[in-house]
Amino acid sequence: MVVNGALSAINMSTSNWYDVLEVAETASKDEMKAKYQELLLRLHPDKVKEEDEDASKSVEDVIKAWKILSDADSRRKFDADLKLRREKAEDANFFRIITFKEWQHDKEDLSLCRCGGEFDFEEDDASEDVVIVDCDTCSLAIKVTPY
Ligand SMILES: [Zn+2]
């Protein structure tokens, strides 16, 4: 489970345009523009030596990052996408994600952990919110969503 989470984090960082531009996610357009221009200079083919670490970062990526983040609409879209990917990465840490209905339907099976332990979820525990239930034996947990 932890491995899944780590993998997601790696996948995420490879296409996080804020990381490419080396700015905070809260950076203003001016801050991003300054960084973008600085990066273009730094990554200019005339300046980058082959053994330079920064050669791993391509000018194309920096230009793409700037295109996406400098436009309010596409930045908003990317922010939403990032949020979604983070939620998914978080979900990778759960042994099982089910809705309350699914649990009601198949209590016996869904309450069983792969270690042989049990997720101690009762009908009364259902709420409007997401409920996280730990296994009574190991460190795994399930997530029960209201819908
Ligand atoms: Zn368990």
Residues whose N, C-alpha, C, O or C-beta is under 5 A from the ligand:
A	BS01	ZN	C113 R114 C115 G117 C135 T137 C138 L140
